[in-house]
Structures are given as C-alpha cells and as structure tokens.
C-alpha cells in the first residue's frame, strides 16, 4: 500500500457517528446487503458514518484499497 502523509487533523469517533453507523448497519442488513458477517465489527459502516457526520458541506477523504462496501453509504472510488 502506498504511504500517505497526514495533512489534516484526525477527528475522534463521536457518539453521533456511532449512532448513525448502527442505523446504516441495520438498513444494510434489512436490505440484504450486509458489509460484514453478523459477528464482526463492521468498520466499513463506521468509516462511512464518520465521514457522513463530519462531511456536512465538506469533502472528506477516507483512504482504502477496497471501496466496495463504503459505496453503499458514501461516494467511494479508487
């Protein structure tokens, strides 16, 4: 994986983002499109919720080598 230099501050995970992650997780499961197994912590949903929470009117960049699961919730591309 290429290395990246952090140029912006990192934001702590908020309660608001965790609540949104729970809602997104439930919606994905109800629609038959889970992004992880039922017993796993779903980091893709948590990342998407954090980006949505922080990104009101701003561009948020999440670096990943696998945007497939994030695409269900946010604009994600390679």
N, C-alpha and C positions, 0 to 999 in steps of 0.2 A: 504494500500500500504506500502511495506517495506520502511524503511528510508535508504537513501544513503548519504555517506559523499563525498562532492566535493573535489577531489584531484587535479584537473586540472583547469586552468583558463577558464572562460566563455568568449566566443567571441561575440562581438556585431554583430547584424544583419547588413550585408553590402548591399549596393546598388546592387552589383553583385548577391548576393543571392536572393534578391527580384526580379531582372530581370529574373533569372533562374526559380524562383517559378512561375512567370507569364507564362513562356514558358511551364513548366510542367503542370500547371493548364489547359492551353489551349489544350495541347496534350491529357490530360486525358479526357477532355470534348469532343474533336473531335473523340476520340476512343470509346465514350460511356461509359467511366469508371470514372465518377466524384467521388471525395472522400468527397464531401460535397454538400449541396444544393447550388443553384446558388446565393442565397443572403447571404450565410455565408462566413466569413473569413476562408480560408482553411489552418488551422495551420499544417496539415499533409504535405501539399505540401511545406510550408515554412520551416518546420523542415528538410525535405528531401533536399531541395535546399541548406540550410545552411550546412548540412553535406557534400553534394557533393562539395560545394565551398571550405570548409575547409579541406576536406579529400584527396586531391591530394597526393597519396602515403602514407597516414597515416590512421590509424584506428580511426574512430570517433564513439563514443558511445552515443546513444540517449536512455534514459530510458523512456519506455512507457509500459502501460499494454495492449495496443491494436496496434500491429504492422501491422495489416491487410492493412490499407491504405498506410502506408510507403513502403510496399513491392513492390508497383508499380514502385517505383523510386530508392530504395536503398535496400541493404541486411538488412532485418529486421526480427528478431526472438525473441521468448520468452526466 
